[in-house]
Amino acid sequence: MLLNSTNTAHNLFKAVLEIIYPVHCGGCDKKGDILCRDCIDSLQVVEDDSTCPVCGRWLGERAVCGECIQNKRGFREGYYGFYFENRLRDAIHAFKFRGRKDVGKHLVRLIKEKIISFSGSFDCIIPMPVTERRLKERGFNQSFIIGEEISKITGKPVYHSVLYKTRDTMDQYSLNRDERKKNIKGAFTAKNGHEIKAKKVLLVDDLFTTGYTAKEASGVLLKAGAAHALFFALARTPS
């Protein structure tokens, strides 16, 4: 009886909150859902059977692309959620710049089955870090949110105190290829390497562009003792 009363009170409180602070779609800002059906239907999932298993580039088949053959990425394999375009771009921006953690979590849950499919490939999760200044500006690290959600799905632990960003950098998406490489060089360091010693780590980020950030961070984790690094990005730019 007490449980039913508690549930009723909770549902009533939730209903009142929704009236006062209605939920808006992170993709189109329409009132009603975290992500509306139209926005969800517009999302393009990166299909594993037609892309490069390292960088996620579309090839029409499962094969390592020429760029990944010529240039080592630092991480062994890559896993990607959606293409960074249309409503997904708006949803990621709402998550990253407008504090919509609920949107980020929802996007991860939309690809739950995909995440489960490669969950046996890693032992722990390492979120891509941000500097203290950037953390204070935004109030949270979006990669931590993604990593925690993957942890809930897979049961794998998240290590927050291993990879650190030592200096502020410009947002990679605003730079050209050469600028991105210089921008991120030497920006990471590792501490508490014993936590990842001989472990297969999954490095997690919100967006994959040229791969320089992932390569730099993966290299630091490997030097710290990781057996090998895998990479996951919630979105990648279309290629």
Order of alpha helices (4+ residues) and beta strands (2+ residues): alpha-alpha-alpha-beta-alpha-alpha-alpha-beta-alpha-alpha-beta-alpha-beta-beta-alpha-beta
